[in-house]
Amino acid sequence: MLIESICPKCGEINQVKETGEKLLFVKCKNNHFYDHVVIPYSRTAELKDDKRKKLEEMIVEKKFHRMSDKSTICLLIFENGYEVEGRSTVRDKADFRMVIGKDKAYEQALKKALVALGAYLV
């Protein structure tokens, strides 16, 4: 499986093959070497407070959009230009609440960002 890794020196996005190791040594396209910490992604995983704070400090802009009667999208734009999307959906449109949809989409986007931007949090 390929995962995205971002070089902390130049911001280059690299496709890295996951080998089951928790720490990967990566060479970016600009010949920078760095360690990438592999964090398994789980929908139920909780973000630790220190990592959450670091991620939130890196966010430049948050955008929310109601896509339909049942779904919301959150787009997080980071200071290095990287963008991560989170999504929330309900089964029945009568159950839709915009505030809850924004919260769920934001949490999912943060979890995806933790995977993609893990090198910055070490």
URPEBEL-V852670 format. One record per residue. N is the residue number from 1. RES is the residue in three letters. SS is DSSP state (hx for helix, st for strand, lp for the rest). Layout:
BEGIN
n res ss
N RES SS
N RES SS
END
This chain:
BEGIN
n res ss
1 MET lp
2 LEU st
3 ILE st
4 GLU st
5 SER st
6 ILE st
7 CYS lp
8 PRO lp
9 LYS lp
10 CYS lp
11 GLY lp
12 GLU lp
13 ILE st
14 ASN st
15 GLN st
16 VAL st
17 LYS st
18 GLU lp
19 THR lp
20 GLY lp
21 GLU lp
22 LYS lp
23 LEU st
24 LEU st
25 PHE st
26 VAL st
27 LYS st
28 CYS lp
29 LYS lp
30 ASN lp
31 ASN lp
32 HIS lp
33 PHE st
34 TYR st
35 ASP st
36 HIS st
37 VAL st
38 VAL lp
39 ILE lp
40 PRO lp
41 TYR lp
42 SER lp
43 ARG lp
44 THR lp
45 ALA lp
46 GLU lp
47 LEU lp
48 LYS lp
49 ASP hx
50 ASP hx
51 LYS hx
52 ARG hx
53 LYS hx
54 LYS hx
55 LEU hx
56 GLU hx
57 GLU hx
58 MET hx
59 ILE st
60 VAL st
61 GLU st
62 LYS st
63 LYS st
64 PHE st
65 HIS st
66 ARG st
67 MET lp
68 SER lp
69 ASP lp
70 LYS lp
71 SER st
72 THR st
73 ILE st
74 CYS st
75 LEU st
76 LEU st
77 ILE st
78 PHE st
79 GLU lp
80 ASN lp
81 GLY lp
82 TYR lp
83 GLU st
84 VAL st
85 GLU st
86 GLY st
87 ARG st
88 SER st
89 THR st
90 VAL lp
91 ARG lp
92 ASP lp
93 LYS hx
94 ALA hx
95 ASP hx
96 PHE lp
97 ARG lp
98 MET hx
99 VAL hx
100 ILE hx
101 GLY hx
102 LYS hx
103 ASP hx
104 LYS hx
105 ALA hx
106 TYR hx
107 GLU hx
108 GLN hx
109 ALA hx
110 LEU hx
111 LYS hx
112 LYS hx
113 ALA hx
114 LEU hx
115 VAL hx
116 ALA hx
117 LEU lp
118 GLY hx
119 ALA hx
120 TYR hx
121 LEU hx
122 VAL lp
END
